[in-house]
Amino acid sequence: MITAGNGQGSAEFLGRGQPAIGLVILDVMMPSQTGYETCRFLRRKFALI
């Protein structure tokens, strides 16, 4: 299990490419980006998650 403090942090972590991630669980209320915004970003950039 890997955790990130906010949506931007999770996107930066996933952008590094290691390790491969198959599932992301988001909180709707997060600092800097909502879970919805983060989900939209991740689906555009990482379609296989």
C-alpha positions as CSV (number, residue, x, y, z in Angstrom):
1,M,0.0,0.0,0.0
2,I,1.3,3.4,-1.0
3,T,-0.3,6.7,0.3
4,A,-0.1,10.3,-0.9
5,G,-1.1,13.4,1.1
6,N,-3.1,14.9,-1.8
7,G,-4.1,14.4,-5.4
8,Q,-1.2,16.2,-6.8
9,G,1.2,14.0,-4.8
10,S,-0.5,10.9,-6.1
11,A,-0.2,12.1,-9.7
12,E,3.5,12.9,-9.3
13,F,4.1,9.5,-7.7
14,L,2.3,7.7,-10.6
15,G,4.2,9.7,-13.1
16,R,7.5,8.1,-12.0
17,G,6.2,4.8,-13.3
18,Q,7.5,2.5,-10.5
19,P,6.0,0.4,-9.1
20,A,3.1,-0.5,-11.5
21,I,-0.2,0.5,-10.0
22,G,-3.4,-1.4,-10.7
23,L,-5.9,0.2,-8.3
24,V,-6.2,3.7,-6.9
25,I,-8.6,4.6,-4.0
26,L,-9.3,8.3,-3.7
27,D,-10.9,10.5,-1.0
28,V,-13.4,13.0,-2.5
29,M,-12.3,15.7,-0.1
30,M,-8.5,16.1,-0.5
31,P,-6.3,19.2,-0.2
32,S,-5.1,21.0,-3.5
33,Q,-7.3,18.8,-5.8
34,T,-10.5,17.0,-5.1
35,G,-10.8,13.2,-5.6
36,Y,-12.9,13.9,-8.7
37,E,-10.3,16.2,-10.3
38,T,-7.5,13.7,-9.5
39,C,-9.6,10.8,-11.0
40,R,-10.2,12.7,-14.2
41,F,-6.5,13.5,-14.5
42,L,-5.4,9.9,-13.8
43,R,-7.9,8.5,-16.3
44,R,-6.5,10.8,-19.0
45,K,-2.9,10.2,-18.3
46,F,-2.9,6.5,-17.0
47,A,-5.7,4.8,-18.9
48,L,-4.8,1.3,-17.6
49,I,-5.4,2.1,-13.9
